[in-house]
Amino acid sequence: MVPGIQKTTEGWQLGAGIAGVAIDSRRVKPGYVFVAIPGATSDGHAFIADAIGRGAVAVVGENPELDLPVPYFLVESSRAEAAKLSAEFFRHPSHHLKTVGVTGTNGKTSVVYWLTAFLRAAGKPTGMVSSVVNDSGTGALESVLTTPESPDLQGQLRSMVDHGLTHAVVEVSSHGIAQHRVDQLRLDLALLTNITREHLDFHGTMENYVDTKAQLFERLPEDSLGAVINADDAYSTRVRGRLSCPVITFGLAAGDLVGEIISQTAWSSRVRLKHADFEIAGQLNHPGTYNIYNLLAAAAAAYRLGVEPAVIEAAMPYLPSVPGRMQVMTSPGHPTVVVDYAHTPDGLTQSLKTVRTMVSGSVWLVFGARGGRDRGKRPEMGRIAATLADHIVLTSDSPNDEEPLDIANAIKTGIDEVAPGKLTHVEVRRDDAIRWAIQEASSDDSVLITGRGPEAYQNFHGQRVRLKDAEVVQDALGVQRSEGVDGIGIH
């Protein structure tokens, strides 16, 4: 038996001398276990010496040819073992919470925000983990990944338990599933918003992407509340067909919870929600039909978690805005400017259709594509832009190791197939592109800026450059910047 740590057939056993688990050597402190993970761009095994130098008392890895001055545990999957070690160290916090996992291509963050709001309105102290902010009982903090690495995720859940929270709503990405970050997350309920093309650079095919999403639901324990599924989405219904757990569906065309649009403006919708057990109606003060789907998803999950329909109805008009999701900014004499995270073909389509209803003038679109990601969707998004926008300004997103002009030219091929004359300007510097569009657009036009939402940094060949779309817009419009991290308070 190794002092402080032991791996048995039943799992990891950690003694009092183990002070933490880390997969980044820079975060190792004395008494930590360091898990070396092979990555796409770097190999954690190369940083073992650094981890030991910082006080690691044991190392877990996949390289069989290591001779270390501390105990070394050879494993088949470092990521899977990191999840097990993290859950063990933090005493399996998800077992002490009503935990909901929210996945899908689009709408995940809004559903996390709104489900959290419904639960809190019902008096259930709830924490959330999202791609924008995390709130584990100590206030809202900016997040780094959609789904945190397993040591951070388990640590946040432990904080929720320690601060007396009873529920947790966790945004789960396909990367988070595939990379074992949520392996040890015990779910009471799992929710699928929709599945459209995304991350094919990582998953390879849509079939693989769907299979990865389905894994979250197939792992639901027998005593869980089951799954919440979009009945109007073809790929989502395919996932439903693979499940044996209880399922509640939602949709505008079909579902256990059906939405009916009573009236709709550019900025809001009045919606009726019909279920076999209840019928409620209310105002949704967020634009677009896609947000009605987000409302239905959050309401269906809330009802499954025991929130009374009357509470859902009362909270509906006050659901919070999500930073970088259809964030509208206006100033006299300037165009209406919208910052949105839309970075998939379906997301871009929905955003452009929604913005079209907001103004009487032209729609300007400022966007690019992420470097090193699914290259196949670039021409497709170009075709969508040329079909639904009036003026297109191509710029950089976060190019990573690609050249920004190469990415822009790939998008341009799609634009040229539909309406080459709509490509108004190409400007690699994103801040200059945003300012140029706002200056050129008239006061009855709209400028839609997509792709990055609330993200604060661009990556150019390993160099991080701070740039937040909303801040550039606020400066261009001459309006005061908003400070701090947006979140919703715990009640």
GIRA-V509708 format. One record per pair of residues at least 24 apart in sequence whose C-alpha atoms are under 10 Angstrom apart, sorted by the first residue. I is the first residue (numbers start at 1). GAP is how many residues later the second one is. Records with the same first field share a line. If there is no record, write none. Layout:
I: GAP, GAP
This chain:
2: 56, 68, 69, 70
3: 54, 55, 68
4: 27, 29, 53, 54
5: 28, 52, 53, 66, 80
6: 65, 67
7: 66, 78
11: 70, 73, 74, 77
12: 69, 72, 73, 74, 75, 76, 77
13: 72, 75, 76
14: 71, 74, 75
15: 74
16: 73
17: 40
18: 38, 39, 40, 71
19: 37, 38, 70
20: 36, 65, 66, 69, 70, 131, 135
21: 35, 37, 38, 61, 62, 64, 65, 66, 67, 68, 69, 129, 130, 131, 134
22: 29, 34, 37, 60, 63, 64, 127, 128, 129, 130
23: 24, 28, 36, 37, 55, 56, 59, 126, 127, 128
24: 24, 26, 27
25: 24, 25, 26, 27, 28, 29, 30, 31
26: 24, 25, 28
27: 24, 27
28: 24, 25, 26, 27, 28, 29
29: 24, 25, 26, 27, 28
30: 24, 25, 26, 27
31: 24, 25, 26, 27
32: 24, 25, 26, 27
33: 24, 25, 26, 27, 38, 39, 49, 52, 53
34: 24, 25, 26, 27, 38, 48
35: 24, 25, 26, 27, 37, 38, 43, 44, 46, 47, 50
36: 24, 25, 26, 27, 41, 42, 43, 46
37: 24, 25, 26, 40, 41, 42, 43, 45
38: 24, 25, 39, 40, 41
44: 34
60: 25
77: 102, 103
78: 101, 102
79: 70, 71, 99, 100, 101, 102, 104
80: 70, 98, 99, 100, 101, 102, 103, 104
81: 69, 99, 102, 103
82: 67, 68, 69, 98, 99, 101, 102
83: 66, 67, 68, 70, 71, 96, 97, 98, 99, 100, 101, 102
84: 66, 67, 70, 96, 97, 98, 99, 100, 101
85: 65, 66, 69, 99
86: 63, 64, 65, 66, 67, 68, 69, 95, 98
87: 63, 64, 66, 67, 68, 70, 71, 95, 96, 97, 98
88: 66, 96
89: 62, 65, 66, 69
90: 61, 63, 64, 65, 66, 67, 68, 69
91: 63, 64, 67
92: 62, 63, 65, 66, 92, 93, 94
93: 60, 61, 62, 63, 64, 65, 66, 67, 68, 69, 91, 92, 93
94: 60, 63, 64, 66, 67, 72, 73, 74, 90, 91, 92, 93, 94
95: 62, 66, 89, 90, 91, 92, 93
96: 61, 62, 64, 65, 69, 70, 71, 90
97: 29, 30, 60, 61, 63, 64, 67, 68, 69, 70, 71, 72, 89, 90, 91
98: 28, 67, 68, 69, 70, 71, 88, 89, 90, 91, 126, 127, 207
99: 27, 28, 29, 58, 67, 68, 69, 70, 71, 86, 87, 88, 89, 90, 91, 125, 206
100: 28, 67, 68, 69, 70, 71, 72, 85, 86, 87, 88, 89, 90, 91, 125, 127, 201, 205
101: 28, 67, 68, 69, 70, 71, 72, 81, 84, 85, 86, 87, 88, 89, 90, 91, 115, 116, 126
102: 27, 28, 67, 68, 69, 70, 71, 87, 88, 89, 90, 91, 114, 125, 126, 195, 196, 199
103: 67, 68, 69, 70, 71, 73, 74, 87, 88, 89, 90, 91, 92, 110, 111, 113, 114
104: 67, 68, 69, 70, 87, 88, 89, 90, 91, 92, 94, 106, 109, 125, 126, 132
105: 68, 69, 87, 88, 89, 90, 91, 92, 93, 94, 104, 108, 239, 241, 242
106: 86, 87, 88, 89, 90, 91, 92, 184, 188, 235, 236, 237, 238, 240, 241
107: 85, 86, 87, 183, 184, 186, 187, 188, 190, 218, 235, 240
108: 38, 62, 63, 64, 65, 83, 84, 85, 86, 186, 189, 190
109: 24, 37, 61, 62, 63, 185, 213, 214, 216
110: 61, 181, 184, 185, 187, 188, 209, 210, 211, 212, 213, 215
111: 58, 60, 80, 81, 82, 180, 182, 183, 184, 185, 186, 187, 188, 190, 211
112: 56, 57, 58, 59, 60, 79, 182, 185, 186, 210
113: 56, 57, 58, 185, 206, 207, 208, 209, 374, 375
114: 55, 180, 181, 183, 184, 185, 188, 201, 202, 204, 205, 206, 207, 208, 374
115: 53, 54, 179, 180, 182, 183, 184, 185, 186, 187, 188, 197, 204
116: 51, 52, 53, 54, 182, 186, 203, 372, 373, 374
117: 181, 185, 195, 198, 199, 201, 202, 203, 371, 372, 373, 374
118: 180, 181, 183, 184, 185, 189, 190, 193, 194, 195, 196, 197, 198, 200, 201
119: 48, 49, 50, 179, 180, 182, 183, 184, 186, 187, 188, 189, 192, 193, 196, 371, 372
120: 47, 187, 195, 368, 369, 370, 371
121: 186, 190, 191, 193, 194, 369, 370
122: 180, 184, 185, 186, 188, 189, 190, 193, 369
123: 184, 188, 367, 368
124: 41, 42, 43, 44, 183, 366, 367
125: 35, 38, 39, 40, 41, 42, 43, 364, 365, 366
126: 34, 38, 39, 40, 41, 42, 43, 363, 364, 365
127: 29, 30, 32, 33, 34, 36, 38, 39, 40, 41, 42, 43, 361, 362, 363
128: 28, 29, 32, 39, 40, 41, 42, 43, 359, 360
129: 24, 27, 28, 39, 40, 41, 42, 43
130: 39, 40, 41, 42, 43
131: 39, 40, 41, 42, 323, 324
132: 39, 190, 191, 192, 321, 322, 323, 353, 354, 355
133: 189, 190, 352, 353, 354, 355
134: 35, 36, 37, 351, 353
135: 24, 25, 33, 34, 352, 353, 354, 355
136: 24, 25, 26, 27, 29, 32, 354
137: 24, 25, 26, 27, 28, 352, 353
138: 25, 351, 352
139: 346, 348, 349, 350, 351
140: 344, 345, 346, 347, 348, 349, 350
141: 343, 344, 345, 346
142: 312, 313, 342, 343, 344, 345
143: 312
144: 311
145: 26, 28, 30, 31
146: 24, 25, 26, 27, 28, 29, 30
147: 24, 25, 26, 27, 28, 29, 30, 34, 35
148: 24, 25, 28, 33, 34
149: 27, 30, 31, 32, 33
150: 26, 29, 30, 31, 32, 33, 34, 35
151: 30
152: 29
153: 28, 29, 31, 32
154: 27, 28, 30, 31
157: 28
165: 325
167: 138
172: 41, 44
173: 39, 40
174: 24, 25, 28, 29, 35, 36, 37, 38, 39, 40, 41, 42
175: 24, 27, 28, 34, 37, 38
176: 36, 37, 40
177: 35, 36, 37, 38, 39
178: 24, 25, 31, 33, 34, 35, 37, 38
182: 34
183: 33, 36
185: 31, 34, 35
186: 33, 34, 35, 38
187: 29, 30, 32, 33, 34, 37, 38, 39, 40
188: 32, 33, 34, 35, 36, 37, 38, 39, 117
189: 28, 31, 32, 35, 36, 37, 38, 39, 57, 58, 112, 115, 116
190: 26, 27, 28, 29, 30, 34, 35, 36, 37, 38, 39, 57, 111
191: 25, 26, 35, 36, 37, 38, 39, 56, 57, 58, 106, 107, 109, 110
192: 24, 25, 35, 36, 37, 38, 39, 41, 44, 45, 47, 48, 57, 105
193: 35, 36, 37, 38, 40, 43, 57, 100, 101, 103, 104, 105
194: 35, 36, 37, 38, 39, 40, 41, 42, 43, 99, 100
195: 35, 38, 39, 40, 41, 42, 44, 151
196: 37, 38, 39, 40, 148, 149, 150, 151
197: 147, 148, 149, 150, 177, 179, 180
198: 145, 146, 147, 148, 175, 176, 178, 179
199: 145, 174, 175, 176, 178
200: 173, 174, 175, 176, 177
201: 171, 172, 173, 174, 175, 176
202: 170, 171, 172
203: 171
204: 170
206: 29
207: 28
210: 25, 26, 28, 29
211: 27, 28
213: 26
214: 24, 25, 26, 28, 29
215: 24, 27
217: 25, 26, 27, 28
218: 24, 25, 26, 27
219: 24, 26
220: 24, 25
221: 24
222: 24
225: 76, 79, 80
226: 75, 78
227: 74, 77
228: 28, 69, 70, 72, 73, 76
229: 26, 27, 68, 71, 72
230: 24, 25, 26, 27, 63, 64, 66, 67
231: 24, 25, 26, 27
232: 61
247: 57
248: 49, 52, 53, 56
249: 47, 48, 51, 52
250: 24, 25, 43, 44, 45, 46, 47, 48, 49, 50, 51
251: 41, 42, 43, 45, 46
252: 37, 40, 41, 44
256: 44
257: 39, 40, 42, 43, 46
258: 35, 38, 42
259: 33, 34, 36, 37
260: 32
261: 28, 31
264: 24, 25
265: 89, 92, 93
266: 88, 89, 90, 91, 92, 93
267: 61, 87, 88, 90, 91
268: 24, 49
269: 48
270: 47
271: 24, 25, 45
272: 41
273: 26, 27, 36, 40
275: 25, 34
277: 32
278: 30, 31, 32
279: 30, 31, 34
280: 29, 30, 32, 33, 34
281: 28, 29, 31, 32, 33, 35
282: 30, 31, 32, 33, 34, 35
283: 30, 31, 32, 33, 34, 35, 36
284: 31, 32, 33, 34, 35
285: 31, 32, 33, 34, 35, 36
286: 31, 32, 33, 34, 35, 39, 40, 41
287: 39, 64, 67, 68, 70, 71
288: 38, 62, 63, 64, 65, 66, 67, 69
289: 61, 64, 65
290: 57, 60, 61, 64
291: 59
295: 24
319: 169
320: 166, 167, 168
321: 165, 166, 167
322: 131, 132, 164, 165, 166
323: 130, 131, 132, 147, 162, 163, 164
324: 125, 126, 127, 128, 129, 130, 131, 144, 145, 146
325: 26, 125, 127, 128, 129
326: 25, 28, 29, 122, 123, 124, 127
327: 121, 122, 126, 127, 143
328: 27, 118, 119, 120, 142
329: 118, 141, 144, 145, 148, 150
330: 113, 116, 143, 144, 147, 148, 149
331: 112, 143, 145, 146, 147, 148
332: 111, 145, 146
333: 109, 110, 111, 144
334: 104, 105, 106, 107, 108, 109, 110, 111, 112, 113, 142, 143, 144
335: 24, 26, 27, 28, 29, 102, 103, 104, 105, 106, 107, 108, 109, 110, 111, 112, 142
336: 27, 102, 105, 106, 107, 108, 109, 110, 111, 112, 141
337: 26, 27, 97, 100, 101, 104, 108, 109, 110, 111, 112, 133, 136, 137, 140
338: 27, 108, 109, 110, 111, 112, 115, 131, 132, 135
339: 27, 108, 109, 110, 111, 112, 113, 114, 115, 130, 131, 134
340: 108, 109, 110, 111, 112, 113, 114, 129, 130
341: 108, 109, 110, 111, 112, 113, 114
342: 25, 107, 108, 109, 110, 111
343: 24, 25, 26, 27, 34, 38, 54, 107, 108, 109, 110
344: 25, 30, 33, 34, 36, 37, 106, 107
345: 32, 33, 34, 35, 36, 37, 38, 39, 40
346: 35, 38
347: 34, 103, 104
348: 33, 36, 37, 40, 100, 102, 103
349: 32, 35, 36, 38, 39, 40
350: 38
351: 37, 97, 98, 99
352: 32, 33, 35, 36, 37, 96, 98
353: 35, 36
355: 34, 90, 91, 92, 93
356: 32, 33, 34, 89, 90, 92
357: 89
358: 86, 87, 88
359: 84, 85, 86, 87
360: 83, 84, 85, 86
361: 29, 80, 81, 82, 83, 84, 85
362: 27, 28, 29, 79, 80, 81, 82, 83, 84, 85
363: 25, 26, 27, 28, 29, 78, 81, 82, 83, 84, 85
364: 24, 25, 26, 27, 28, 29, 58, 60, 73, 74, 76, 77, 81, 82, 83, 84, 85
365: 24, 25, 26, 27, 28, 29, 57, 58, 59, 69, 72, 81, 82, 83, 84, 85
366: 25, 26, 27, 28, 29, 30, 31, 59, 60, 61, 64, 67, 68, 70, 71, 72, 81, 82, 83, 84, 85
367: 25, 26, 27, 28, 29, 30, 41, 44, 59, 63, 66, 67, 81, 82, 83, 84, 85
368: 25, 26, 27, 28, 29, 30, 31, 36, 37, 39, 40, 42, 43, 58, 60, 62, 81, 82, 83, 84
369: 25, 26, 27, 28, 29, 30, 35, 38, 39, 41, 42, 81, 82, 83
370: 26, 27, 28, 29, 30, 31, 32, 34, 37, 81, 82, 88, 89
371: 25, 26, 27, 28, 29, 30, 31, 32, 33, 35, 36, 88, 89, 90
372: 26, 27, 28, 29, 30, 35
373: 26, 27, 29
375: 32, 35, 36
376: 34, 35
377: 33, 34, 37
378: 29, 30, 31, 32, 33, 34, 35, 36, 37
379: 28, 29, 30, 31, 32, 33, 34, 35, 36, 37, 38
380: 30, 31, 32, 33, 34, 35
381: 29, 30, 31, 32, 33, 34
382: 26, 27, 28, 29, 30, 31, 32, 33, 34, 35, 36, 37, 38, 41
383: 28, 29, 30, 31, 32, 33, 34, 35, 36, 37
384: 30, 31, 34
385: 26, 27, 29, 30, 33, 34, 37, 38
386: 26, 28, 29, 30, 31, 32, 33, 34, 35, 36, 37
387: 28, 31, 32, 35
389: 33, 34, 58, 59
390: 29, 31, 32, 33, 34, 55
391: 30, 31, 32, 33, 34, 46, 50, 56
392: 28, 29, 30, 31, 32, 33, 34, 45, 55, 56
393: 29, 30, 31, 32, 33, 34, 35, 37, 40, 41, 43, 44, 54, 56
394: 29, 30, 31, 32, 33, 34, 35, 36, 39, 40
395: 30, 31, 32, 33, 34, 35, 36, 37, 38, 39
396: 30, 31, 32, 33, 34, 35, 37, 55, 62, 64
397: 31, 32, 33, 53, 54, 55, 60, 61, 62, 63
398: 32, 53, 54, 57, 59, 60, 61, 62, 63, 66, 67
399: 59, 60, 61, 62, 63
400: 58, 59, 60, 61, 62, 63, 64
401: 58, 59, 60, 61, 62
402: 58, 59
403: 25, 57, 58
404: 24, 25, 56
430: 28, 37, 38, 39, 42
431: 36, 37, 38, 40, 41, 42, 45
432: 40
434: 35, 36, 38, 39, 42
435: 37, 38, 40, 41, 42
436: 40
438: 35, 38, 39
439: 37, 38
449: 24
